[in-house]
Amino acid sequence: MAPKRQIKGGNIQELVNPSAYKSNLQALDFLRNFAAVIAGIVVGICGVVGWHGFIYHFLSQLACAGAMILKGCTKPSQYFVSWNTLLFHSALSSTTLLSYILFWMIFYNLCHVF
């Protein structure tokens, strides 16, 4: 188990409000799912096919993390336990990946097949 970071007399787990932390993670999940849906729609309309279409999913998740930083999360230690949480939490989860694939296929079929 990794050692706990000490912050001014207490550890970080004592300083985190669980309900606020859960709310922050839910907001991050919502933003990542929204970015996956929008990216799937754009990639489907553009007609991207094959495995290289997944590159756009990874780019959209990276852009999502960048948007969070630009939006006001320049000090993620105030909102999350670490930078890794902001950058990688649910970035490759089944929810975001399957939402991306669903909208990618729907809009590809609507624009290029039918």
Biopython code that builds the backbone (N, CA, C, O; Angstrom):
import numpy as np
from Bio.PDB.StructureBuilder import StructureBuilder

atoms = [
    (1, "MET", "N", (0.840, -1.171, 0.000)),
    (1, "MET", "CA", (0.000, 0.000, 0.000)),
    (1, "MET", "C", (0.895, 1.247, 0.000)),
    (1, "MET", "O", (1.891, 1.301, 0.720)),
    (2, "ALA", "N", (0.544, 2.210, -0.783)),
    (2, "ALA", "CA", (1.337, 3.428, -0.905)),
    (2, "ALA", "C", (1.212, 4.264, 0.365)),
    (2, "ALA", "O", (0.160, 4.290, 1.004)),
    (3, "PRO", "N", (2.282, 4.935, 0.714)),
    (3, "PRO", "CA", (2.195, 5.787, 1.906)),
    (3, "PRO", "C", (1.249, 6.953, 1.670)),
    (3, "PRO", "O", (1.144, 7.465, 0.555)),
    (4, "LYS", "N", (0.574, 7.361, 2.709)),
    (4, "LYS", "CA", (-0.377, 8.469, 2.617)),
    (4, "LYS", "C", (0.380, 9.790, 2.732)),
    (4, "LYS", "O", (1.321, 9.920, 3.515)),
    (5, "ARG", "N", (-0.050, 10.757, 1.938)),
    (5, "ARG", "CA", (0.599, 12.064, 1.975)),
    (5, "ARG", "C", (0.168, 12.819, 3.221)),
    (5, "ARG", "O", (-1.006, 12.804, 3.590)),
    (6, "GLN", "N", (1.091, 13.458, 3.847)),
    (6, "GLN", "CA", (0.804, 14.256, 5.026)),
    (6, "GLN", "C", (0.643, 15.715, 4.623)),
    (6, "GLN", "O", (1.487, 16.269, 3.918)),
    (7, "ILE", "N", (-0.437, 16.330, 5.070)),
    (7, "ILE", "CA", (-0.683, 17.738, 4.766)),
    (7, "ILE", "C", (-0.973, 18.466, 6.064)),
    (7, "ILE", "O", (-2.045, 18.302, 6.647)),
    (8, "LYS", "N", (-0.037, 19.258, 6.513)),
    (8, "LYS", "CA", (-0.188, 20.136, 7.671)),
    (8, "LYS", "C", (-0.847, 19.430, 8.857)),
    (8, "LYS", "O", (-1.881, 19.873, 9.355)),
    (9, "GLY", "N", (-0.251, 18.351, 9.294)),
    (9, "GLY", "CA", (-0.720, 17.693, 10.504)),
    (9, "GLY", "C", (-1.757, 16.610, 10.302)),
    (9, "GLY", "O", (-2.091, 15.923, 11.267)),
    (10, "GLY", "N", (-2.282, 16.417, 9.116)),
    (10, "GLY", "CA", (-3.287, 15.384, 8.881)),
    (10, "GLY", "C", (-3.055, 14.737, 7.532)),
    (10, "GLY", "O", (-2.328, 15.282, 6.702)),
    (11, "ASN", "N", (-3.657, 13.588, 7.301)),
    (11, "ASN", "CA", (-3.481, 12.991, 5.986)),
    (11, "ASN", "C", (-4.591, 13.466, 5.052)),
    (11, "ASN", "O", (-5.579, 14.060, 5.485)),
    (12, "ILE", "N", (-4.410, 13.196, 3.790)),
    (12, "ILE", "CA", (-5.313, 13.755, 2.784)),
    (12, "ILE", "C", (-6.715, 13.156, 2.872)),
    (12, "ILE", "O", (-7.688, 13.831, 2.537)),
    (13, "GLN", "N", (-6.839, 11.899, 3.319)),
    (13, "GLN", "CA", (-8.152, 11.291, 3.422)),
    (13, "GLN", "C", (-9.004, 11.975, 4.479)),
    (13, "GLN", "O", (-10.230, 11.965, 4.373)),
    (14, "GLU", "N", (-8.397, 12.561, 5.481)),
    (14, "GLU", "CA", (-9.153, 13.281, 6.498)),
    (14, "GLU", "C", (-9.643, 14.634, 5.997)),
    (14, "GLU", "O", (-10.583, 15.198, 6.556)),
    (15, "LEU", "N", (-9.015, 15.157, 4.952)),
    (15, "LEU", "CA", (-9.369, 16.475, 4.437)),
    (15, "LEU", "C", (-10.387, 16.424, 3.298)),
    (15, "LEU", "O", (-10.893, 17.469, 2.888)),
    (16, "VAL", "N", (-10.694, 15.251, 2.785)),
    (16, "VAL", "CA", (-11.591, 15.125, 1.644)),
    (16, "VAL", "C", (-13.017, 14.911, 2.138)),
    (16, "VAL", "O", (-13.285, 14.019, 2.943)),
    (17, "ASN", "N", (-13.920, 15.744, 1.642)),
    (17, "ASN", "CA", (-15.340, 15.580, 1.923)),
    (17, "ASN", "C", (-15.885, 14.538, 0.952)),
    (17, "ASN", "O", (-15.890, 14.786, -0.254)),
    (18, "PRO", "N", (-16.351, 13.365, 1.436)),
    (18, "PRO", "CA", (-16.762, 12.296, 0.527)),
    (18, "PRO", "C", (-17.909, 12.680, -0.410)),
    (18, "PRO", "O", (-17.905, 12.273, -1.572)),
    (19, "SER", "N", (-18.866, 13.435, 0.056)),
    (19, "SER", "CA", (-19.985, 13.799, -0.827)),
    (19, "SER", "C", (-19.544, 14.784, -1.909)),
    (19, "SER", "O", (-20.006, 14.699, -3.046)),
    (20, "ALA", "N", (-18.665, 15.707, -1.568)),
    (20, "ALA", "CA", (-18.160, 16.650, -2.576)),
    (20, "ALA", "C", (-17.271, 15.929, -3.583)),
    (20, "ALA", "O", (-17.315, 16.224, -4.777)),
    (21, "TYR", "N", (-16.464, 14.984, -3.102)),
    (21, "TYR", "CA", (-15.594, 14.223, -3.999)),
    (21, "TYR", "C", (-16.428, 13.378, -4.960)),
    (21, "TYR", "O", (-16.107, 13.293, -6.145)),
    (22, "LYS", "N", (-17.490, 12.757, -4.463)),
    (22, "LYS", "CA", (-18.377, 11.967, -5.304)),
    (22, "LYS", "C", (-19.069, 12.855, -6.339)),
    (22, "LYS", "O", (-19.228, 12.460, -7.494)),
    (23, "SER", "N", (-19.471, 14.030, -5.931)),
    (23, "SER", "CA", (-20.093, 14.966, -6.859)),
    (23, "SER", "C", (-19.110, 15.392, -7.956)),
    (23, "SER", "O", (-19.495, 15.509, -9.119)),
    (24, "ASN", "N", (-17.865, 15.619, -7.598)),
    (24, "ASN", "CA", (-16.848, 15.992, -8.585)),
    (24, "ASN", "C", (-16.606, 14.857, -9.580)),
    (24, "ASN", "O", (-16.444, 15.106, -10.775)),
    (25, "LEU", "N", (-16.581, 13.611, -9.093)),
    (25, "LEU", "CA", (-16.385, 12.478, -9.988)),
    (25, "LEU", "C", (-17.594, 12.280, -10.904)),
    (25, "LEU", "O", (-17.432, 11.902, -12.065)),
    (26, "GLN", "N", (-18.795, 12.529, -10.397)),
    (26, "GLN", "CA", (-19.985, 12.423, -11.238)),
    (26, "GLN", "C", (-19.989, 13.490, -12.328)),
    (26, "GLN", "O", (-20.388, 13.220, -13.461)),
    (27, "ALA", "N", (-19.552, 14.688, -11.992)),
    (27, "ALA", "CA", (-19.458, 15.747, -13.005)),
    (27, "ALA", "C", (-18.421, 15.387, -14.062)),
    (27, "ALA", "O", (-18.630, 15.637, -15.249)),
    (28, "LEU", "N", (-17.310, 14.804, -13.638)),
    (28, "LEU", "CA", (-16.281, 14.377, -14.580)),
    (28, "LEU", "C", (-16.791, 13.249, -15.465)),
    (28, "LEU", "O", (-16.516, 13.238, -16.665)),
    (29, "ASP", "N", (-17.529, 12.302, -14.895)),
    (29, "ASP", "CA", (-18.127, 11.219, -15.691)),
    (29, "ASP", "C", (-19.104, 11.761, -16.723)),
    (29, "ASP", "O", (-19.097, 11.328, -17.875)),
    (30, "PHE", "N", (-19.943, 12.705, -16.316)),
    (30, "PHE", "CA", (-20.911, 13.300, -17.242)),
    (30, "PHE", "C", (-20.193, 13.997, -18.396)),
    (30, "PHE", "O", (-20.585, 13.839, -19.552)),
    (31, "LEU", "N", (-19.156, 14.759, -18.095)),
    (31, "LEU", "CA", (-18.421, 15.471, -19.136)),
    (31, "LEU", "C", (-17.750, 14.498, -20.086)),
    (31, "LEU", "O", (-17.749, 14.717, -21.297)),
    (32, "ARG", "N", (-17.181, 13.431, -19.557)),
    (32, "ARG", "CA", (-16.521, 12.444, -20.421)),
    (32, "ARG", "C", (-17.532, 11.723, -21.308)),
    (32, "ARG", "O", (-17.253, 11.479, -22.482)),
    (33, "ASN", "N", (-18.694, 11.380, -20.771)),
    (33, "ASN", "CA", (-19.727, 10.734, -21.582)),
    (33, "ASN", "C", (-20.249, 11.680, -22.659)),
    (33, "ASN", "O", (-20.479, 11.267, -23.795)),
    (34, "PHE", "N", (-20.434, 12.934, -22.304)),
    (34, "PHE", "CA", (-20.893, 13.928, -23.273)),
    (34, "PHE", "C", (-19.864, 14.098, -24.394)),
    (34, "PHE", "O", (-20.231, 14.180, -25.566)),
    (35, "ALA", "N", (-18.585, 14.151, -24.038)),
    (35, "ALA", "CA", (-17.533, 14.276, -25.047)),
    (35, "ALA", "C", (-17.491, 13.041, -25.942)),
    (35, "ALA", "O", (-17.246, 13.157, -27.143)),
    (36, "ALA", "N", (-17.727, 11.861, -25.370)),
    (36, "ALA", "CA", (-17.730, 10.638, -26.168)),
    (36, "ALA", "C", (-18.898, 10.631, -27.161)),
    (36, "ALA", "O", (-18.734, 10.209, -28.306)),
    (37, "VAL", "N", (-20.059, 11.089, -26.732)),
    (37, "VAL", "CA", (-21.223, 11.133, -27.619)),
    (37, "VAL", "C", (-20.986, 12.120, -28.759)),
    (37, "VAL", "O", (-21.235, 11.799, -29.921)),
    (38, "ILE", "N", (-20.513, 13.303, -28.435)),
    (38, "ILE", "CA", (-20.252, 14.315, -29.473)),
    (38, "ILE", "C", (-19.181, 13.837, -30.442)),
    (38, "ILE", "O", (-19.312, 14.022, -31.652)),
    (39, "ALA", "N", (-18.120, 13.221, -29.923)),
    (39, "ALA", "CA", (-17.063, 12.706, -30.797)),
    (39, "ALA", "C", (-17.594, 11.595, -31.687)),
    (39, "ALA", "O", (-17.226, 11.518, -32.859)),
    (40, "GLY", "N", (-18.449, 10.733, -31.155)),
    (40, "GLY", "CA", (-19.041, 9.674, -31.965)),
    (40, "GLY", "C", (-19.905, 10.217, -33.082)),
    (40, "GLY", "O", (-19.883, 9.701, -34.199)),
    (41, "ILE", "N", (-20.667, 11.259, -32.785)),
    (41, "ILE", "CA", (-21.501, 11.882, -33.812)),
    (41, "ILE", "C", (-20.638, 12.493, -34.918)),
    (41, "ILE", "O", (-20.910, 12.295, -36.102)),
    (42, "VAL", "N", (-19.607, 13.229, -34.531)),
    (42, "VAL", "CA", (-18.736, 13.888, -35.515)),
    (42, "VAL", "C", (-17.999, 12.865, -36.364)),
    (42, "VAL", "O", (-17.920, 13.014, -37.583)),
    (43, "VAL", "N", (-17.462, 11.836, -35.738)),
    (43, "VAL", "CA", (-16.718, 10.818, -36.483)),
    (43, "VAL", "C", (-17.648, 10.034, -37.402)),
    (43, "VAL", "O", (-17.260, 9.679, -38.515)),
    (44, "GLY", "N", (-18.877, 9.758, -36.947)),
    (44, "GLY", "CA", (-19.833, 9.063, -37.795)),
    (44, "GLY", "C", (-20.224, 9.883, -39.009)),
    (44, "GLY", "O", (-20.321, 9.345, -40.112)),
    (45, "ILE", "N", (-20.449, 11.172, -38.828)),
    (45, "ILE", "CA", (-20.808, 12.043, -39.947)),
    (45, "ILE", "C", (-19.640, 12.182, -40.926)),
    (45, "ILE", "O", (-19.844, 12.252, -42.138)),
    (46, "CYS", "N", (-18.417, 12.222, -40.393)),
    (46, "CYS", "CA", (-17.242, 12.337, -41.269)),
    (46, "CYS", "C", (-16.952, 11.051, -42.034)),
    (46, "CYS", "O", (-16.194, 11.073, -43.003)),
    (47, "GLY", "N", (-17.535, 9.941, -41.621)),
    (47, "GLY", "CA", (-17.377, 8.697, -42.368)),
    (47, "GLY", "C", (-16.129, 7.917, -42.038)),
    (47, "GLY", "O", (-15.637, 7.164, -42.878)),
    (48, "VAL", "N", (-15.613, 8.072, -40.862)),
    (48, "VAL", "CA", (-14.425, 7.329, -40.461)),
    (48, "VAL", "C", (-14.804, 5.871, -40.232)),
    (48, "VAL", "O", (-15.802, 5.581, -39.572)),
    (49, "VAL", "N", (-14.004, 4.951, -40.778)),
    (49, "VAL", "CA", (-14.242, 3.521, -40.587)),
    (49, "VAL", "C", (-12.945, 2.856, -40.141)),
    (49, "VAL", "O", (-11.854, 3.388, -40.347)),
    (50, "GLY", "N", (-13.084, 1.698, -39.535)),
    (50, "GLY", "CA", (-11.914, 0.921, -39.153)),
    (50, "GLY", "C", (-11.433, 1.236, -37.743)),
    (50, "GLY", "O", (-12.018, 2.035, -37.011)),
    (51, "TRP", "N", (-10.339, 0.568, -37.402)),
    (51, "TRP", "CA", (-9.798, 0.685, -36.051)),
    (51, "TRP", "C", (-9.254, 2.072, -35.753)),
    (51, "TRP", "O", (-9.225, 2.476, -34.591)),
    (52, "HIS", "N", (-8.826, 2.807, -36.759)),
    (52, "HIS", "CA", (-8.265, 4.129, -36.478)),
    (52, "HIS", "C", (-9.337, 5.123, -36.028)),
    (52, "HIS", "O", (-9.006, 6.239, -35.628)),
    (53, "GLY", "N", (-10.600, 4.740, -36.086)),
    (53, "GLY", "CA", (-11.664, 5.580, -35.539)),
    (53, "GLY", "C", (-11.591, 5.697, -34.029)),
    (53, "GLY", "O", (-12.100, 6.658, -33.451)),
    (54, "PHE", "N", (-10.956, 4.718, -33.385)),
    (54, "PHE", "CA", (-10.821, 4.767, -31.931)),
    (54, "PHE", "C", (-9.802, 5.809, -31.486)),
    (54, "PHE", "O", (-9.803, 6.228, -30.329)),
    (55, "ILE", "N", (-8.947, 6.221, -32.388)),
    (55, "ILE", "CA", (-7.996, 7.288, -32.061)),
    (55, "ILE", "C", (-8.757, 8.562, -31.704)),
    (55, "ILE", "O", (-8.347, 9.310, -30.817)),
    (56, "TYR", "N", (-9.856, 8.803, -32.393)),
    (56, "TYR", "CA", (-10.649, 9.998, -32.122)),
    (56, "TYR", "C", (-11.321, 9.937, -30.755)),
    (56, "TYR", "O", (-11.545, 10.970, -30.125)),
    (57, "HIS", "N", (-11.640, 8.739, -30.298)),
    (57, "HIS", "CA", (-12.178, 8.605, -28.947)),
    (57, "HIS", "C", (-11.123, 9.000, -27.913)),
    (57, "HIS", "O", (-11.412, 9.731, -26.966)),
    (58, "PHE", "N", (-9.912, 8.514, -28.103)),
    (58, "PHE", "CA", (-8.846, 8.855, -27.163)),
    (58, "PHE", "C", (-8.519, 10.342, -27.220)),
    (58, "PHE", "O", (-8.236, 10.951, -26.189)),
    (59, "LEU", "N", (-8.554, 10.931, -28.410)),
    (59, "LEU", "CA", (-8.316, 12.370, -28.539)),
    (59, "LEU", "C", (-9.429, 13.183, -27.873)),
    (59, "LEU", "O", (-9.165, 14.221, -27.266)),
    (60, "SER", "N", (-10.662, 12.711, -27.988)),
    (60, "SER", "CA", (-11.762, 13.439, -27.349)),
    (60, "SER", "C", (-11.655, 13.368, -25.825)),
    (60, "SER", "O", (-11.990, 14.330, -25.133)),
    (61, "GLN", "N", (-11.196, 12.246, -25.309)),
    (61, "GLN", "CA", (-11.018, 12.141, -23.859)),
    (61, "GLN", "C", (-9.861, 13.012, -23.384)),
    (61, "GLN", "O", (-9.918, 13.577, -22.292)),
    (62, "LEU", "N", (-8.820, 13.123, -24.189)),
    (62, "LEU", "CA", (-7.717, 14.023, -23.870)),
    (62, "LEU", "C", (-8.180, 15.474, -23.930)),
    (62, "LEU", "O", (-7.802, 16.282, -23.083)),
    (63, "ALA", "N", (-8.992, 15.806, -24.923)),
    (63, "ALA", "CA", (-9.543, 17.161, -25.025)),
    (63, "ALA", "C", (-10.470, 17.458, -23.849)),
    (63, "ALA", "O", (-10.550, 18.596, -23.388)),
    (64, "CYS", "N", (-11.160, 16.444, -23.371)),
    (64, "CYS", "CA", (-12.043, 16.602, -22.217)),
    (64, "CYS", "C", (-11.234, 16.978, -20.978)),
    (64, "CYS", "O", (-11.630, 17.860, -20.216)),
    (65, "ALA", "N", (-10.102, 16.307, -20.780)),
    (65, "ALA", "CA", (-9.236, 16.652, -19.642)),
    (65, "ALA", "C", (-8.689, 18.067, -19.805)),
    (65, "ALA", "O", (-8.600, 18.817, -18.833)),
    (66, "GLY", "N", (-8.323, 18.432, -21.031)),
    (66, "GLY", "CA", (-7.856, 19.795, -21.285)),
    (66, "GLY", "C", (-8.928, 20.828, -21.026)),
    (66, "GLY", "O", (-8.646, 21.907, -20.506)),
    (67, "ALA", "N", (-10.167, 20.500, -21.387)),
    (67, "ALA", "CA", (-11.277, 21.418, -21.133)),
    (67, "ALA", "C", (-11.519, 21.597, -19.643)),
    (67, "ALA", "O", (-11.833, 22.697, -19.189)),
    (68, "MET", "N", (-11.375, 20.535, -18.893)),
    (68, "MET", "CA", (-11.535, 20.642, -17.432)),
    (68, "MET", "C", (-10.471, 21.555, -16.835)),
    (68, "MET", "O", (-10.754, 22.350, -15.939)),
    (69, "ILE", "N", (-9.259, 21.435, -17.334)),
    (69, "ILE", "CA", (-8.174, 22.285, -16.828)),
    (69, "ILE", "C", (-8.431, 23.735, -17.202)),
    (69, "ILE", "O", (-8.249, 24.627, -16.373)),
    (70, "LEU", "N", (-8.857, 23.988, -18.454)),
    (70, "LEU", "CA", (-9.135, 25.352, -18.883)),
    (70, "LEU", "C", (-10.366, 25.936, -18.205)),
    (70, "LEU", "O", (-10.439, 27.145, -17.986)),
    (71, "LYS", "N", (-11.331, 25.087, -17.871)),
    (71, "LYS", "CA", (-12.570, 25.553, -17.250)),
    (71, "LYS", "C", (-12.331, 26.120, -15.857)),
    (71, "LYS", "O", (-13.070, 26.998, -15.411)),
    (72, "GLY", "N", (-11.334, 25.640, -15.184)),
    (72, "GLY", "CA", (-11.075, 26.191, -13.866)),
    (72, "GLY", "C", (-10.454, 25.224, -12.900)),
    (72, "GLY", "O", (-10.282, 25.542, -11.723)),
    (73, "CYS", "N", (-10.116, 24.059, -13.373)),
    (73, "CYS", "CA", (-9.530, 23.056, -12.494)),
    (73, "CYS", "C", (-8.009, 23.079, -12.635)),
    (73, "CYS", "O", (-7.382, 22.045, -12.867)),
    (74, "THR", "N", (-7.425, 24.267, -12.491)),
    (74, "THR", "CA", (-5.976, 24.378, -12.614)),
    (74, "THR", "C", (-5.265, 23.827, -11.390)),
    (74, "THR", "O", (-4.071, 23.532, -11.448)),
    (75, "LYS", "N", (-5.973, 23.687, -10.295)),
    (75, "LYS", "CA", (-5.418, 23.076, -9.083)),
    (75, "LYS", "C", (-6.295, 21.869, -8.729)),
    (75, "LYS", "O", (-7.171, 21.968, -7.870)),
    (76, "PRO", "N", (-6.059, 20.736, -9.390)),
    (76, "PRO", "CA", (-6.948, 19.594, -9.166)),
    (76, "PRO", "C", (-6.862, 19.027, -7.757)),
    (76, "PRO", "O", (-7.736, 18.261, -7.350)),
    (77, "SER", "N", (-5.837, 19.383, -7.010)),
    (77, "SER", "CA", (-5.755, 18.886, -5.632)),
    (77, "SER", "C", (-6.877, 19.460, -4.771)),
    (77, "SER", "O", (-7.157, 18.926, -3.698)),
    (78, "GLN", "N", (-7.518, 20.527, -5.215)),
    (78, "GLN", "CA", (-8.659, 21.076, -4.486)),
    (78, "GLN", "C", (-9.929, 20.279, -4.749)),
    (78, "GLN", "O", (-10.842, 20.287, -3.925)),
    (79, "TYR", "N", (-10.001, 19.586, -5.894)),
    (79, "TYR", "CA", (-11.215, 18.897, -6.289)),
    (79, "TYR", "C", (-11.065, 17.376, -6.323)),
    (79, "TYR", "O", (-12.031, 16.647, -6.097)),
    (80, "PHE", "N", (-9.844, 16.900, -6.606)),
    (80, "PHE", "CA", (-9.574, 15.474, -6.729)),
    (80, "PHE", "C", (-8.359, 15.134, -5.881)),
    (80, "PHE", "O", (-7.632, 16.017, -5.429)),
    (81, "VAL", "N", (-8.154, 13.844, -5.674)),
    (81, "VAL", "CA", (-7.028, 13.416, -4.846)),
    (81, "VAL", "C", (-5.706, 13.615, -5.583)),
    (81, "VAL", "O", (-4.698, 13.945, -4.958)),
    (82, "SER", "N", (-5.697, 13.417, -6.912)),
    (82, "SER", "CA", (-4.465, 13.569, -7.673)),
    (82, "SER", "C", (-4.770, 13.988, -9.103)),
    (82, "SER", "O", (-5.926, 14.005, -9.525)),
    (83, "TRP", "N", (-3.714, 14.327, -9.846)),
    (83, "TRP", "CA", (-3.848, 14.659, -11.257)),
    (83, "TRP", "C", (-4.332, 13.455, -12.051)),
    (83, "TRP", "O", (-5.070, 13.603, -13.025)),
    (84, "ASN", "N", (-3.915, 12.260, -11.633)),
    (84, "ASN", "CA", (-4.309, 11.048, -12.353)),
    (84, "ASN", "C", (-5.821, 10.877, -12.384)),
    (84, "ASN", "O", (-6.374, 10.381, -13.365)),
    (85, "THR", "N", (-6.482, 11.284, -11.319)),
    (85, "THR", "CA", (-7.941, 11.185, -11.289)),
    (85, "THR", "C", (-8.551, 12.080, -12.356)),
    (85, "THR", "O", (-9.478, 11.671, -13.054)),
    (86, "LEU", "N", (-8.048, 13.277, -12.484)),
    (86, "LEU", "CA", (-8.568, 14.200, -13.490)),
    (86, "LEU", "C", (-8.283, 13.703, -14.902)),
    (86, "LEU", "O", (-9.141, 13.802, -15.779)),
    (87, "LEU", "N", (-7.101, 13.176, -15.127)),
    (87, "LEU", "CA", (-6.709, 12.780, -16.477)),
    (87, "LEU", "C", (-7.279, 11.440, -16.917)),
    (87, "LEU", "O", (-7.636, 11.275, -18.084)),
    (88, "PHE", "N", (-7.369, 10.474, -15.996)),
    (88, "PHE", "CA", (-7.671, 9.111, -16.421)),
    (88, "PHE", "C", (-8.951, 8.517, -15.859)),
    (88, "PHE", "O", (-9.338, 7.428, -16.284)),
    (89, "HIS", "N", (-9.631, 9.175, -14.924)),
    (89, "HIS", "CA", (-10.827, 8.585, -14.340)),
    (89, "HIS", "C", (-11.914, 8.423, -15.398)),
    (89, "HIS", "O", (-12.351, 9.403, -16.001)),
    (90, "SER", "N", (-12.337, 7.212, -15.616)),
    (90, "SER", "CA", (-13.382, 6.803, -16.563)),
    (90, "SER", "C", (-13.093, 7.219, -18.010)),
    (90, "SER", "O", (-14.014, 7.303, -18.823)),
    (91, "ALA", "N", (-11.836, 7.476, -18.333)),
    (91, "ALA", "CA", (-11.506, 7.830, -19.719)),
    (91, "ALA", "C", (-11.680, 6.637, -20.641)),
    (91, "ALA", "O", (-12.064, 6.805, -21.798)),
    (92, "LEU", "N", (-11.408, 5.448, -20.157)),
    (92, "LEU", "CA", (-11.554, 4.242, -20.967)),
    (92, "LEU", "C", (-12.601, 3.310, -20.377)),
    (92, "LEU", "O", (-12.517, 2.094, -20.545)),
    (93, "SER", "N", (-13.574, 3.866, -19.695)),
    (93, "SER", "CA", (-14.607, 3.030, -19.097)),
    (93, "SER", "C", (-15.527, 2.492, -20.183)),
    (93, "SER", "O", (-15.565, 3.009, -21.300)),
    (94, "SER", "N", (-16.258, 1.457, -19.838)),
    (94, "SER", "CA", (-17.155, 0.849, -20.822)),
    (94, "SER", "C", (-18.277, 1.809, -21.213)),
    (94, "SER", "O", (-18.754, 1.772, -22.347)),
    (95, "THR", "N", (-18.698, 2.659, -20.295)),
    (95, "THR", "CA", (-19.787, 3.587, -20.593)),
    (95, "THR", "C", (-19.381, 4.584, -21.673)),
    (95, "THR", "O", (-20.123, 4.795, -22.632)),
    (96, "THR", "N", (-18.224, 5.189, -21.525)),
    (96, "THR", "CA", (-17.803, 6.172, -22.519)),
    (96, "THR", "C", (-17.461, 5.508, -23.845)),
    (96, "THR", "O", (-17.798, 6.037, -24.904)),
    (97, "LEU", "N", (-16.800, 4.366, -23.802)),
    (97, "LEU", "CA", (-16.408, 3.698, -25.041)),
    (97, "LEU", "C", (-17.626, 3.177, -25.799)),
    (97, "LEU", "O", (-17.699, 3.317, -27.020)),
    (98, "LEU", "N", (-18.570, 2.587, -25.098)),
    (98, "LEU", "CA", (-19.757, 2.070, -25.776)),
    (98, "LEU", "C", (-20.671, 3.192, -26.270)),
    (98, "LEU", "O", (-21.322, 3.046, -27.305)),
    (99, "SER", "N", (-20.726, 4.302, -25.545)),
    (99, "SER", "CA", (-21.497, 5.452, -26.033)),
    (99, "SER", "C", (-20.883, 5.996, -27.309)),
    (99, "SER", "O", (-21.595, 6.344, -28.251)),
    (100, "TYR", "N", (-19.563, 6.068, -27.339)),
    (100, "TYR", "CA", (-18.860, 6.533, -28.533)),
    (100, "TYR", "C", (-19.164, 5.622, -29.726)),
    (100, "TYR", "O", (-19.495, 6.098, -30.812)),
    (101, "ILE", "N", (-19.047, 4.311, -29.512)),
    (101, "ILE", "CA", (-19.290, 3.360, -30.599)),
    (101, "ILE", "C", (-20.738, 3.429, -31.067)),
    (101, "ILE", "O", (-20.999, 3.394, -32.270)),
    (102, "LEU", "N", (-21.678, 3.526, -30.140)),
    (102, "LEU", "CA", (-23.095, 3.592, -30.494)),
    (102, "LEU", "C", (-23.394, 4.776, -31.400)),
    (102, "LEU", "O", (-24.004, 4.610, -32.456)),
    (103, "PHE", "N", (-22.971, 5.967, -30.999)),
    (103, "PHE", "CA", (-23.275, 7.159, -31.798)),
    (103, "PHE", "C", (-22.446, 7.208, -33.078)),
    (103, "PHE", "O", (-22.894, 7.750, -34.089)),
    (104, "TRP", "N", (-21.260, 6.651, -33.039)),
    (104, "TRP", "CA", (-20.440, 6.564, -34.239)),
    (104, "TRP", "C", (-21.158, 5.721, -35.285)),
    (104, "TRP", "O", (-21.273, 6.136, -36.438)),
    (105, "MET", "N", (-21.638, 4.554, -34.901)),
    (105, "MET", "CA", (-22.305, 3.659, -35.844)),
    (105, "MET", "C", (-23.664, 4.198, -36.303)),
    (105, "MET", "O", (-24.012, 4.079, -37.478)),
    (106, "ILE", "N", (-24.424, 4.783, -35.391)),
    (106, "ILE", "CA", (-25.737, 5.330, -35.766)),
    (106, "ILE", "C", (-25.577, 6.430, -36.805)),
    (106, "ILE", "O", (-26.258, 6.417, -37.831)),
    (107, "PHE", "N", (-24.682, 7.385, -36.549)),
    (107, "PHE", "CA", (-24.556, 8.507, -37.470)),
    (107, "PHE", "C", (-23.813, 8.133, -38.744)),
    (107, "PHE", "O", (-24.030, 8.748, -39.788)),
    (108, "TYR", "N", (-22.938, 7.131, -38.674)),
    (108, "TYR", "CA", (-22.325, 6.651, -39.918)),
    (108, "TYR", "C", (-23.399, 6.027, -40.807)),
    (108, "TYR", "O", (-23.449, 6.290, -42.008)),
    (109, "ASN", "N", (-24.249, 5.207, -40.213)),
    (109, "ASN", "CA", (-25.312, 4.552, -40.984)),
    (109, "ASN", "C", (-26.316, 5.565, -41.520)),
    (109, "ASN", "O", (-26.776, 5.435, -42.654)),
    (110, "LEU", "N", (-26.661, 6.564, -40.727)),
    (110, "LEU", "CA", (-27.617, 7.568, -41.180)),
    (110, "LEU", "C", (-27.078, 8.388, -42.357)),
    (110, "LEU", "O", (-27.821, 8.723, -43.280)),
    (111, "CYS", "N", (-25.806, 8.700, -42.318)),
    (111, "CYS", "CA", (-25.246, 9.594, -43.332)),
    (111, "CYS", "C", (-24.677, 8.870, -44.551)),
    (111, "CYS", "O", (-24.708, 9.410, -45.657)),
    (112, "HIS", "N", (-24.163, 7.663, -44.365)),
    (112, "HIS", "CA", (-23.431, 7.032, -45.469)),
    (112, "HIS", "C", (-24.053, 5.745, -45.982)),
    (112, "HIS", "O", (-23.688, 5.284, -47.064)),
    (113, "VAL", "N", (-24.967, 5.157, -45.251)),
    (113, "VAL", "CA", (-25.564, 3.907, -45.703)),
    (113, "VAL", "C", (-26.982, 4.144, -46.223)),
    (113, "VAL", "O", (-27.341, 3.659, -47.296)),
    (114, "PHE", "N", (-27.773, 4.875, -45.477)),
    (114, "PHE", "CA", (-29.170, 5.070, -45.864)),
    (114, "PHE", "C", (-29.341, 6.266, -46.731)),
    (114, "PHE", "O", (-30.459, 6.573, -47.146)),
]
sb = StructureBuilder()
sb.init_structure("model")
sb.init_model(0)
sb.init_chain("A")
sb.init_seg("    ")
for serial, (resi, resn, name, xyz) in enumerate(atoms, 1):
    if name == "N":
        sb.init_residue(resn, " ", resi, " ")
    sb.init_atom(name, np.array(xyz, "f"), 0.0, 1.0, " ", f" {name:<3s}", serial, name[0])
structure = sb.get_structure()
